[in-house]
Amino acid sequence: MKRLRYILISLFLLLQLESFSQLNHKHFITMGRIELSEENYSDAIYNFNKAIIAKPKDFEGYFLRGIAKYSLNDYIGSVEDFNKTLEIHPLYVRAYHYRGIANDRLGNYADAKKDYAKAITLDPYDAELHIAMGSTLLHLNEFEDAVASFDTAIIIKPDNAYAYINRGIAKRYLDRLDDAIDDLNKAVYYDFFNAEALVRRGIIQMERENYHDALLDFNKALKLDGDNSIIFFNRGTAYLNIGDTISALRDYERVNNLDERNALTYFNRALIYGQLEENDIALALFNKVIEINPQNIYGYFNRGILHYKMNDLDEAENDFTKVIELFPDFIDAWVNRSVIRYEKGDLKGAEADQLKSKEIINLVSSDDKAIDSIYKSYSNSIDYDKIIAFDSDFSNGDKGGKLAQFSSIDIKPFNNYIVGIVEVNSKDNSKNHFIDANLSYINENNNINGVQLTYILNDFSDNNHQSVLNDSIISLIEDKDLKTFLTALMNYEIHNYQHAEKYFNMLKNNDTFKVYSNINIASLQKDKAELILSSHSYNEPVSISNKKASDKRNISDVVKPDYQQALNTLTETAKKDKTNPFVWYNLGNVHLQMQEFHKAIDDYTLAIKYEKNLAEAYYNRGLTLLFLGEKELANSDLSKAGELGITEAYAVIKRFINN
């Protein structure tokens, strides 16, 4: 009887747990949906993470998290979540649909087509699926097939404005401009408040040289979407074509106010100001173009012409030399540099440049295919886009200031973890704090007056750091070793490095505190090394920039901190405690700052092995991979970092991977 009663109680408790799990799952799904609808995508991911933990075999949490990641431009992360959705629910049409869209954004067009084909098989009467398929066919330049897909969508839903918009785009590429206008007219008819239809129609009107009709469309579009940079850009171009330079400049300036990194618009403005003889303004704008796109040949070439007009021959020569370095077969750069060298009295250099330009001209003149082969050799190069394309990521921006991928951040690795003190009831106690079994034992057996020991990110150098440790707390501690550790920690916080190191060293052989002391000593040694070198103009940690990965930025010419002490301490600690993730993470940071990138990656990998939720390890490894040019691997790591709560990761993905 007792046995039966025990089984019944166990079953009752199990049912209670399952019921509680279901309630948790529903709660977090609901909260995530609310955050999703309000475009708080990072918060939505946090809630969907909780829902997945509560009910890991339910597809909904993965699917919705995939939507949130996609909205943050994390296309690789979204595909992974849609994959998981389909593992659990292989017939879920929406997962195929959205995975297809994400694959399209990644350029995986064959995979996108397969996803849409599967979705259409499951639901052939969904017009949106046919529109999505047609859009991918557009990206593949399969315009006739794209038109057929949009035809099907229109048969299913004759009033779908986007089907007409996209069919109009396809017909435009087929040079059927009148038919394209007809489709866009229908799009506007069925959705008069659709700004995209008006913009698309305006662009085609410009191609037909109907600039006044184009302006009417752009003006209407701006009434519907007054902060859209691409509308201002196109209206500016329309004004330019009818000779209204002032209005064109005003619209281009509005673009750059909305998008400070739009190099194409800075370039257009520079050309106009150059024509207006406003040379100082033009020069400043060309400088901005080159700052954003430091490998773009047109920025240097046109700035070189401007420097020549301003009689600054040295700077003009430098600019044309840069063009030649980037694109050695650019004939005009050789010709212009020869002219400048002649005027500077460098007759030998001028003659050499003239001979080189004639050599290229003769090559092209003797064979019409030669010029094609020249450009083909460059177009096959990995850097071709960088020398001809301008950064012109037109977008509406983040009007509400909430979208993490549009945030303006200083992109650099996260600092070391240390063992520090936090308040037990701190609001941010769930983030970046880890407690192992030994720390848990210390906290439970010592009354540290409302605070606890935990692994935390070292922010002692941050001006916003607020200490929760003081003499009154330490005086209440009875355990001698804990008191020593807290005394060392307090000295570290106020940058009394010598005192802090002395107290930490007193515990280096203590079984309870030796690992924690070594971790903190190594972090202190790293801080000291960087502080000592600050007076030697070393103020740029390893960080990611828009420059190509092979650009070392004269690293060898910079005086670097001596990280050897920190490296030795962490290496010895890792030998004794091989499974401590924070030792490996900190070791990765030291190797990263020493520019030993592959060692850093190995260290971060071990940190993740022993603590799978260590978000900063994913983030720092992602930045390292990005610096080395491994974009796909970097994207995967940054996606995981974002999923674990580092919203800065989405800004990096937006700016450096999906730009």
N, C-alpha and C positions, 0 to 999 in steps of 0.2 A: 504493500500500500504506500509506504514511504517512497519507494522507487517510482511508482506511478505519479505520486504527488510532485516529486522532483522533476520528472519529465514534463508534467503539465506546467510547472512554474517556469522551467527553461523555455518551453514553447511560448508561454505568455510574454516573457522578457524578449524573446526573439521577435515576436510580432510587434512588441512595443518599439524595438530598435528599428525594424523595417518601416513602421509607421512614421517614426521620428525622421528617418532618412528621407522618406517621401515628402514629408512636410518641408524639410530643409531644401530638398531639390526644387519643389514648386516655388518656395519663397525666393531662392536665388535666381531661378529662371525668370520669375516675375520682375524682380529688381533689375536683372540684367536687361530685360526687354525695355523697361522704363528708361534706363541709362542709354540704351541703343537708340530709342526714339528721340532722346534729347541730345544725341550726338556726343555723349560722354563715353567714347569708345573704350578708353582705358579702364574706366570704372565698370563698364559692361563686362569686359574681359575678366576683371576681378570676381564679379558675381558668377559668371559662367564657370570659372575655375572651381568655385565653391560648389556649384550645382553638379559638376562632373565628379568631384570628390564624393559628394553625397550619393550619387547614382551613376557610377562609371559606365554602365552598360546601356544608358539611355542616349539616343542619338541627338536629342534636341540641344543639349548643352554644347556639344561639339559643333553642330551646324551654326548655331547663333554666334558662337565664339569666332567661327570662320568668317561670318558676316562682319563682325566687329574688326577683325584683323584686316580684312579686305578694305574696310573703310579707312584704315590707318596706312594704306598702301603696302601692307605686309602680305604680298600676294603668295609668297612661298608658304608662310604660316597658315594662310587661309586654305590653300590647297591641301596641306597636311590635315587640317581639321575636317575638310570635306571628305578626304580619304577615309578618315576614321568614321565619319557619319555613314558613309556607304558600306563600310565593313559591318556596321551594326544593322543598317537598313538598306540593303542593296537595291531596293526599288524606289528610293526617295528621289523623285524627279527634280525637286528644287536643288538638291545637292549636286546633281549632274549639271544643272543649269548654271549655278554659281561657280562650280569648279571650272566649267568651260570659260566663264567670263574671266576668272583669275588666271587660267592658263593663257588666255588671249593676251592679257596684260603682261604676262611674262614672256610673250613671244613664242609660246609652245602651241602654235596654231594647229598642228596635226592632232595634238591631244584635245584641244578645244573642240575641234570638229567631231572627234569621237564622242566627247561628252554630250554635245548637242544632239548628235545622231541617236545616242542612247536615250536621251530625254524625249526626243521626238517620237521614238518608237513607243515609249511608255505613254506619251500624251501628245498625239499628233495634232490636236486642235488647240494648242496653246500658241497664240500669235507671237508672244514674246520669245519663244524658243526659235522660231523661224527668223525673227529679227536678229537675235543673237548669232545664229548661224550665218546670216547674211553679212553681219558686221565683220566676222572673222574672215569670210570670203573677200570682203573689201580689203582687209589687211594683206591678203595673199594676192591682191590684184586680179582676182577671178571675178571680174565685174559682171559678166553675163550671168554667171551662176548666182552672184549676189542679188541681182535684179530678180531672178526666179524665186529666191527665198523670200524677198520682200513682197513679190506678187502673191505668194501663198499666204503670207501674214495678212495682206490686205483682203484677200478672199475670206479669211477667217474673221477678220475684224476690220471692216471697211472704213471705220472712223479713227484708226490708230495713227496719230500724227507722226510718231517716230518711224513707222514703216514708210511713210511718204518722204520724210526727211532723208532717211538712209537710201531709199531708192533714188531720190534726187541726187544724192552724192555719187552713187554708182553711175548714174546716167551722165553726170558731169564728167567723170573720168572716161566715159565712152564718147566724149565730145558731143553729146546730145543735149546741148545747153538749153534749148527751148523746152524739151521734155523735162529737163531737170527743174526749170522754173515752174512748169505746170505742177509737178509733184510738190514743190515747196509752197506753191499757192494753196494746194489742197491741205497741206500740213497746217498752214496759217488759218485756213477756213475751219478745220476741225478743232484747232486749239489756238485761238486768237492770242492767248497769253503765253505762248511758247516762244521764249526769247531765242532759243537755238534755231528754230525755223526761220525767224527773221534774219538772224545773223548769216545763216547759210545762204539764204536768198540774196542778201546784200552782197556777199562775197561773189556769187555768180554774176550779179548785176555789174560788179566792178570788172569782172572778166569780159563782160559784153560791152564795157566802157560806158555803161549807163550809171555814171557816178551820182547823179542827183537822186535817182531811184534807190541806189545803194544807201545814200545818206538818210533817206526817209526810213529805210528798214533799220539802220543802226540807231537812229534817234528813237524809234519805237521800242527797240530792244533795250536801250538804256533806261527807258521809263519803267521797264519790267525788272531790270537787273542793273541797277545803277553803280555797282562796284565790280563789274566784270571787266577785267583788264583786256581781254581779247576783243571786246566790242570797241573800247576806246582805241585800241591799236588799229583796227580795221577802219574805224571812222576817220582816224588821223590819216591813214593812207588814202582814203577817198578824198579828204580835203586837199591833200598834197597833189592829187591828180587833177584837181580843178584849179590849182594855183593858189589856194588859201593856206599859205605857209604858216601864218600865225595860229590859225585854228588847228593845223596839223601838229605844231609844236605843243600847243596846249593839251591836246589829247595824248600825245606821246609822254608828256610830263606826267599826266595823270596815271598812265600805265606804270611808270617807274615809282610813283608814290604808292601805288597798290602793290607793286612787285619790285623791290629794290635790287633784285638780282637778274632782272630781265635785260641781258646784254644786247639782244637784237634791237630793243627800243633805244637803249643808250647809243648804239651805233647809228641808227637812223637820225637821231637828234644831232649827233656829232657831224654827220654829213651835211645836214641842213644848216647848222650854225657855221660850218666851214664855208658853204656857199654864200652865206650872208656876211662873210669876213669877220665874224665874231670868233676870232681864232682862240682866244683864251678859254672861252666856254667850250668850244669844240675840243680843245686839247684835254680839258678836264673830263669830258665825256668819253673820249678815246681811252684815257687812262682808266676810267671805270670799266670799260669793255675789257681791257687787258687784265685788270684786276680779277674780274669774274672768270674770263676765259684766257688764261695766260699762255695758251698754245695756239690761239686763233690767228692765222696769217693775215686776215683782212684787217684786224685791229691794228697790228703793227704796220702793215703796208700803208694804210690811210693815215696813220699817225706820222709815218715817215714823210709822206707828202706834205702834211701840215707843218711838220718841223722845217721842211725845206722852204715852204712859203714864209715861215717866220724867221728864216735865215739862221736857223740853228742846225748847221750842217753836221756837227758831230752826232747829235741825237738822231738826225735823219739817217745818217749812215748806220748807226747802231740798230735802228728799226729795220732797215732793209737787210742788214746782216742777219737779224733774227728770223726774218721771213725766209731767207735762203737756208738757214739752219733747219727750219721746220719743213721746207718744201724746196729742195735744191733745183727743181726744174721750173720754178716760177720765173718766166722770162722777164717780166716787167721789173721785178726786184733787182735782177742783174743790171738791166738798162739804167734804172734810176740810181743805183749805187755807183755805176760808172760815171754818171753825170756829176754826182756829188763829189766823188774822188777827184775828178778833173778840176772842179771848182776849188777844191782844197789844195790842189797842186800835186796830188798823188797820181802822177801820170802813169806810172807802172801799174798801180792797182786799177786805175780806170781802164787801161788797155786790156788787162787780164779779164775784167768783168765784161768788157765789150766783146771780147773773143768768146767768152763762155755763152753770152746771150746769142751770138751768131751761130754758135755750135748747136744750140737747142733749136733755134729758128730753122736752120738748114735741115736738121733732123726731121722736124715737123713738116717742112715744105716738100721734102723729097718723098715723103710717105704719109698719105692722109691718115693712115691708121696709127701713125707713131704717137700722135697726141693722145689717142684713145689708150694706147698701151702705157703711156706715161701715167695717165690718171688711174688706169686699172691697177697698176703696180702699187699706187698709193691707197686706192680704195680697198685693196685686200689687206692693207695694214691695219693693225689693231688701233692705231692712233689717228686714222684718217678723219673720223668724225670730229676729233678734238681740234684739228687745224682748219676745218671749214665751217663747223657748226657754231651757232651762238646759243648760249643758255637763254632759253625763252619759254620757260615753263609757265604759260599763261594759266591762271586759275583765279577763282573768286577770292582765294585766300581764306583765312579763318576769321570770319566776321565777328564771331562771338568770343574769340580768344580761347577756345576750348580744345581744338583739334591738336593732338600732340605732334602730328607729323609736320605741322606748320610752325612749331615753336622755334624760337631763336635761342640756340644754346651754344655754349662754349664746348665744343666736342673734344673731350679728353677722357682718358681712362679714369675709372673710380680708384680712390685711394685704398690703402691697406686696411685690413681688418685688424682690430686689436681687442683685447679683453678689457672692457670698461664697465661703467656703471650707468644704469638707466633707472628711471622711476618705475615702480611696479605698475602703476595705473596710468602711465604715459599714453597719450592718444595715439602716438605713432609706434607703440610698443610692438606691433605686429610686423613692422617693416624693418628689414636689414638687421634683425636681432636673432641670434641663435644661441641656444643653451644646450651643452652636452651633459652627460650623466654626472660628471664630476662637478660641474658648475651648479647643477641642480642640487646636488648634495650640500655644497658649500652654502648656497642660498637658504636651504631649508634648515640648516643647523646653526645659522648665525642670523641674529636679528640686526639687519643693516638699516633699520629705520626707514622703511618705505622704498628702498632701492634694492637692486639686485645686480649681480655680476652677469655679463653676457658678452658674446662676440658682437661688436658693433663696428661700423665704418669709422675710421679715424678722421674726425673733423676738427681736431684741436687747433689747426691753423685757420679755420674758418672764422671770420669776424662775427658770425651769427651763433657761434658755439656758446652754449650756456651750461656751465658746470652744475651738477647736482651733488658734488662731493665737497665736503668742508671739514674743518677740524672737529666740529661738534659731533659729526657722524662717526669719524674715526675714533674719537675718544671713548665712544660707547662700545667699541669692539673689544671683546675679551680675547679672542684668538690672536696670538702674537703674530703668526705668519700672515693672516688675513690683514692685520693692521699694517704690517710692513708693505704688503702688496698695495693697499689703498693709499698709503703714504707715497709710495713710488708713483702711483697713478696720478695723484693730486699734483705732484711736482711736474709730471709730464704735461699735464693740462696747462699749467702756467709757464711752461717752457723752461723750467729749471732742469735742463737735460742731465747735468752732472749728478745732481742729487737723485733724480729719478733713476738713472742708470745704476747708481750705487745701491739703492734699495732693491731694485729688480735683481741685481746680481747676488744679493744676499739670499735669494730664493732659487737660484739656478740649479741647485742640487736637491731642492725640496720636492718630494714625490707628488705633493698636491699641486704646487704652483709652478713647477719648473717649465712646463710647456708654455703656460700663459706668460710667464716672465720672459722667456726667450722670444715669443711672438712680439711682445711689446718692446723689448730691447731692440730687435731688428727693425721695427717700425721707427723707433726713436733714432736709430743709427741712420736710417734712410732720410728722415726729416733733417737731421743735423748736417748730413752731406749736402743736401739741397740748400739749406740755410747758409752754409759756409760759402757756397759758390754763388749765392745771389748777388754778391758784390762784384762778381766777375762776369756780369752781363749774361749769365745763364738763366733765362727766364722763360724758356719755351720747352715744356715737356713734350714727349712724343704725342702727337695728335694727328688727326686726319684732316686733310685739306683737299681742295679741288685739283691740286697738282697731281700729275701721274705718279704712280707708286715708285717708279724708278728714280724719281727726283729726290736726291738725298739731302737737299737744302743745306749743303756745305756743313753737314754734321761734323765732319772731321776737323773743321776750322773752329768749332765751338768748344770752349772749355767745359768739360763735363764733370758732374759730381763723382766722387769716388764712392761707389756703392759696395766696395769689397767687404767692408765690415758687416754690413747688413746681409750680403750674400753668404758670407761664412757662417753667420749665426743661423740663418734659415736652413742652409745646407746641412749643418750639424743637427739641427732640430728635426729635420725631415728624416734623417737616418734613424733617430730614436723613436719618432712618432710618425710612421709612414702613412697612416690613414687619416691624419688631421687635414681637412680640406683647406683650412685657413692658412696653414703653413705653406701649402702648395700655391694657394692663391697669391699670397704675399711674395713668394718666390717668383711667381710669374710676373708680378709688377716690377720687381727688381730687374729681372732679365729684360723686360720690355723697355725700361728706362736705359738699360745698357745697350739697346738696339740689338739684342740677341733674340730676334723675333721667334725663331722656331723653338728655341728653348722655352720661351714664354708660353707659346701655344701648348707645348707638352705639359707645362706646369698647370695651366688653366684646365687642361683636360683631366688631369689627376684630381684637381680640386672638385670638378664637376662629378667625377666618378664617386667621390666620397661624400658629396653633398649635392644632390641633383637639383636642389632649389636655390643654389647660389647664383642669383641673378647677375651679380657684378662679374662673376667669372665668365659667363656667357657674353656679357657686354664687352668686357675688355678683350676677350678672345676674338669677338666679332670685329672690333676696331683693328686689332692686329692683322687679321686676315684681310680686311679691307685695305689696309696700308700696303699689304703684299700683293694686292690686285686680285685676291680670291673672292670675287663678289658673291658668288652663289653660296659658298660656305659661310661667308660673313653674314649674308642675309638670314640664313638658318639660325645662326647664333643670336643675331639681333632680334629676330622674331621671338625666340625663346626668352630673351631678356625682357622684351616688351610684355610678353605673356605673364612673366613673373613680377611685373610691376614697374619696370624702368621705362617710363614714358619717353625719355630722351631717345631710346632706341628707334622709335618711329620717325623722329626727325632725321636721324642718320640714314635710315632706309629711304626716306623721301628725298633727301638732298643728294645722296651719293650713290644710291643703287637704282632707284626707280625714277631718276630725274630725266 
